[in-house]
Amino acid sequence: MLLLELFWSFVKIGFTSFGGLSMIPLISSEMISHGWMTAH
């Protein structure tokens, strides 16, 4: 189930951001909200 959540998160990021540096804040917030990564 973790892979499906990870896949869906990156699908959402891909549809809302078209590449480049604009993806970094979106990826960061998505990873922190799911608890896959910490801010520090």
C-alpha angles and dihedrals in degrees: 000000000000091000091052091051090048091048093049092048092055092044089056091048091048093052095047099040125041099208136277128079093328089077095063098075091043093051091046095051092045093050093046093047091055093045094241091122138019128228093237 
